[in-house]
């Protein structure tokens, strides 16, 4: 697997966020890389509260968190179906694990991944005896990464060819702009639509159509982060939309404001 990606896909107004927090990504240990996107570490010390917003990826995250003097804790965050907003204030630290779409179930094979979609549950409901303090307490971030490695390596992963297939299918959706319709995609992979939908529910947590649409919005957001003017009609065509109005509708429903208003806010 390649090094952790450097793009800001999914982060709303990434430039503003990075002025408020210290944000890093790290590679996991070698045996874990087929299943993980990366680890993500955030620290902050704010004089004024700040709300961060993220358009979630089709990924499950395990998140270890500590806010101020509160005790460290952890949770499993299933795929978020709506814009995720987190208020940050004072001091805090988060160490997160972002799984590749399809990569979570080998560590938690007891339930289909759709069971966790739209939910955030305490880590103890999914994994036995986790120790959030072991991840969050070390001052050195390399030590925190080592603790994340140790946590996951103690859980598995359990080999599963269906998980491998699910990860490969989502990778194609992410990288192949010709994938626009689920029926055509399933046919090209030698699967029925029903079988593909069942596979995605069991191993990804959302359907293939949802994944296609979400990656389109991520691409649109990423274009706005460049600071250059966006040709929305041209972008809509690039992303496989019938017209600009359909892109504007999906962008507005996901991000909460139309593209023009979002770009204006960032410019201010």
N, C-alpha and C positions, 0 to 999 in steps of 0.2 A: 504493500500500500504506500502511496505517496506521503510526503510530510504533511503535517496539518495545514489545511487550506488557509489562505490569508485574506480571502474575501470577507465581506460583511453581510452576506446574504441573510435576510431575515431580520436584521437589526434595523429598527426604525430610527433614523437620524443617528447613524453610527458615529459621525464626527462629534456630535454633542456628547454622546455617551462616553467617548474616550477622553474627553476633557474632565469628566467627573470621576472615573474609576480607572484602576490599573487592570488591564485585561490581557491575558496571555493564553495561548494554546500550547499543548504539549502532546507528543506522541506517547502512546502506551508501550508496554513491553512487547517484544516481537510476537509471542503467541497470541496476543490480544488484538493485534492490528487488523486481522481480517474482519473483526466484528465491531470495531469502534471507529468513529470519525476522528475523535481526539478527546483529550481532557481540556477543560476550560477553567481557568482560575481568575477570580475577580476579588480585588480588595478595594475598599473605599474608606475615606475619612472626610465626611462632608459637614460643612457649616450650615448648609441649607438642604432641606429634603429635595429629592430628585426622583422622578418617575421614569423608569426605562420601559421601552415597549419592544416586543419581539413578535414577528410573524413566525410561528413555530414551524420547524422542519418536520417531515414525517419520521421523526426519531423519538425513541424513548430516551429520557435522561435520568440518571441517578444523581441526586444533588445533596451534597453535604454543606450545611449552612451554619453560620454563627453571626448573630446580630448583637452588637454591643457586648454587654456582660451576660447575655443569656447563655444557657447551656448549649453546646453543639448538638445538632440534630440532623437527620437525613430523611429523604423521601424519594420515592419513585414517581417521576412525572411522566405519565403517558402522553401520547401525542395530543397537543392542544389544538382544538378545533377553531378557536377564536384568537384574536389578538391577545397576547399575554402582557400584562402590565405588572411591574414590581416597583413598589415604593422603597427607595433607599434613603436612609438618614443615619446620622452619626457615623460610627465605625462598624465595619462588617467584613466578612470573608465568606466566599463561596468556592467550593471545589466541585466541579461537575464532570460527569461522564456522559458524553453524547455517543450513543450507539448508532451504528449504521442502520438505516431502515432494513429490518429483517434480522439484525444482529443481536437483539435483546433476548429472544426466546432461548437460545442455547444456554443462557445463564439462569433462566427461570422457565423451564420447560413445562411446568405444571398447568399453565393456563394459556389460551390464545392471547396474542398481544392486544387484540381488540378489547379484551377485558379491562385493560388499563387506559384505553383511549378516553381523553377528556377528564381524567382523574389524576389527583395527586394524593398519594397514600404514604403513611409512615413506612420507612425502610423495614421496620420490624415485621410488617405484614407480608413482606415478600422474601426477605432473606434472614437467616438465623443469626442472632447476636452480632449485629454490626457495631462498630466502635467509631462513631463520628469524630470523637476527640483525637483518635489516632491519625486521622486525615487532616484535621483542621488546626491542631495545636502546633506542629513543627513550624519554626520560623522560616526555614529554607524551603523554597517552592520545589526543589528537586526532591526533598524528603517527603513533601506532600504527594508528589507524583509517584514516588516509590510506595507510599502507603496505599494509593489508589490501585497500583499494580497488584500489591499483595492482597487487597480486598477481592479483586476480580479473579485472580488466579486461584484463590481459595474456593471459588464457586464453580469452577469449570474452565472453559465452556464444554458443553456436551455436543459432540459432533452430530450434525443434522443436515443431510443433503437438501432438505426442503428449505432450510434457512439459507443455504448457499444459493439456491435457485432464486429465492425472494430477493436477496441482496443484489444478485446479478440483474434481475428484472428492473429494480428501482434504479440501479446505476445506468441502465440503458435509457430509462425515462429522463434522467437528469442530464445526460450527455448527448442524446440523439434528438435533435430538433424535429425530425420527421415523425416522432411518436406523438400523435395528436388525438387519435380515437382508440378507445379501449378494444373495440372489436377488431380493428386492423392490427393492433399491437398483439393481441392474443393469437390471432391467426398466424402472424409472422413468427411467433414463438412455438407454434404447434400445440396451443392450448385452446380449450373452449373458454368463452367469457366467464361462464359460471365457475369453472375450475380455477381460473386466475383470480377471480374475486374471493373464492374460499381461501386460496393460498395467501392473499394479501391480508385478509381478516385474521388468519391464524398467525402470520409471521411479521406483518408490517403494522397492522392495527387500523388501517384505513384502506379504502378501495383504490384501485389504480387510477380512476378518474380524478379522485381527490388529489392524488400525488401529482398527476399531470398539471392540474390547475395551480397547485401550491408552488411548484417550481416555476411556473410562468410568473407568478406574482413576485417571487424572490428575484427573478431576473429583472423585472421592471423596477423593483426597489434598488437593486444594485446599479442600474443605469442612472438613477437619480443621484447616487452617491458620488459619481464622477465629477459633478459640478458643471458638466457640459449640458447644453440644451438637448432635450430628448424629443425626437421625432416620434410622437405617440402613434401616429398612423402607421409609420414604418415599423415601429416596434411591435404593434399589434399583428401586423402581417408576419414578422419574423417569428413570433410566438405561436402562430397558428390560429389566431382569432379571426372570425369572419369579418370583423371591422373594429374600428377604434372604440365604438360605443360599448362593445362587449368587454374589452379590456378595462375601460373606465369603470364599468359596473362591477367587475370582479375586484379590481383594485380598491374601490370605495368600500365594498362589503367587507374586505379583509382588513384593510388598514384603518378604516374609519373616516377617511376624508378622500375626496377626489384627487387624482394625480396633480392637477393644477394647483390646488390648495396646499398639497403636501410640498410641492416644489417651492411655492411662495414662502411657506413657513421655514423651510430650510435656508432659503436665501436671506431671510431676515435674521 
